[in-house]
Amino acid sequence: MLNKINSIILLMVLCFHTYAQNDFCSTKNTSFKEGERLTFHVYYNMGFIWINAGNANFNITTEDMNGHKVYHIIGDGKTANSYEWFYKVKDKYETYIDKETMAPVRFIRNVHEGSTKIYQDITFNHEALQANSNNKVYTVTRCTQDVLSAIYFARNIDYNKYRPGDKIPFTMFLDDKLYSLYIKYEGKEQIKTKMGIFNSIKIVPLLIEGTIFDGGEKMTVWVSDDQNRVPLRVESPILVGSIKVDLMEFEGLRNPFSSMISRD
């Protein structure tokens, strides 16, 4: 029914012309801070009504790791109890991001989706261009992100530099594979969500085919058109029906939430 974290997560898989790759290697964090908390509701549709079928939460703290200050970001989500009989999702993703370089240091994925269970623990050595995943070493490229760090890294992209149709490339390490992905910038528009009315930035990510999603440009994401770049809504067809993910609660934003026009 819903792979909630992946829906919000794979939304931020970015791309543009060749110089955009430099953005991913050098962008400084201006969009989020310790103490930020975001809550999303996940709605499922089979053609008649939208059902609130689950929730996803993202929280940020700071820690010391190997002598470096890191953001410890946790994303977790699950289906509502009343819908677990249909398709149970209980996922937890964690990433540790170096505050200075914005590169992931460690990534933990612990998911339970239907009958599928996955546990993955990855440490990154960016100087050696390596990722150690469950005691196996893989070669990665410079500026490689994990599936959760990609969201927060991408929130610092300056979309004002791009034109509708531009694609912004980067690499992501997932399931012991290195993927070359992108997001297509679609422009700006006003959007009404379950929370309210916002000025937004519209993007379309290239998805990895999996148990829930078909691959390709089938997901649409709207993020706040302010310095926070907070995801506001995600819409996508899935293998059966479709999903919609809306931001419902927030606290601890780094910058004024100036994109909000009105709140329901």
ABEGO torsion letter per residue (X at the ends): XBBAAAAAAAAABBBBBAAAAAAAAABBBAABBBGBBBBBBBBBBAGABBBBABBBBBBBBBBBBGGBBBBBBBBBBBBBAAAAAABBBBBBBBBBBBAAAGBBABBBBBBBBEABBBBBBBBBBAAAGBBBBGGBBBBBBBGBBBAAAAAAAAAABBAAABBBGBBBBBBBBBGGBBBBBBBBBAEBBBBBBAAEBBBBBBBBBBBBBBAABBBEBABBBBBBBBAAGBBABBBBBBABEBBBBBBABBBGBABBBAABABBX
